Amino acid sequence: MSVYGYARVSTKDQNLDAQLEALKAAGCSKILQEKISGKNREDRPALEKALSALKAGDVLIVLRLDRLARSSRDLLNIVDQISKAGASFKSIKDTWCDTTTAHGRLIMTVLAGLAEFERELLIARTSDGRERALDNGVAFGRKPKLTHHQRQEAIKRRASGETIVSIAKSYNVHHSMISRLVG
């Protein structure tokens, strides 16, 4: 079993010392650190390295949740990735967020359930809104590059023997669009 620590500050001017000290005191044998914004998870190589290193029985510790995730959805995704590796997660300052205990796992399960419920409500509201818009005549999708008249004209020009490429150039569209027109 390994105990990993993860420390992050957002700017080069900030200092990691307090986080590193707290993680060492918590028993972290390996600490991954970075000075980078938490905005994009994909752009955080030390976090990805820590997550990919986790094995069954390992623990990942952070000083505070905001060092790990920027939103509850991001936090739940990261904790899910940790649990799929068979590892646990712990926040030093946010003691309720500790999947090494039954109480902490319960709290995280409830939060994950709430997030899933919220997501399903969002999907239902979006679907209802889309149906209302369709009923009111709102057209979805990209605006057509050619009007109905231009399509009919292009079909006639193609039937009269004009090349697809020259027709496409005259309408400033790709030749594949003209070749898909059906007369």
Secondary structure by P-SEA (a helix, b strand, c coil): cbbbbbbbbccccccaaaaaaaaaaacccbbbbbbcccccccccaaaaaaaaaccccbbbbbcccccccccaaaaaaaaaaaaaacbbbbbccccccccccaaaaaaaaaaaaaaaaaaaaaaaaaaaaaaaaaaacccccccccccaaaaaaaaaaaaacccaaaaaaaacccaaaaaaccc
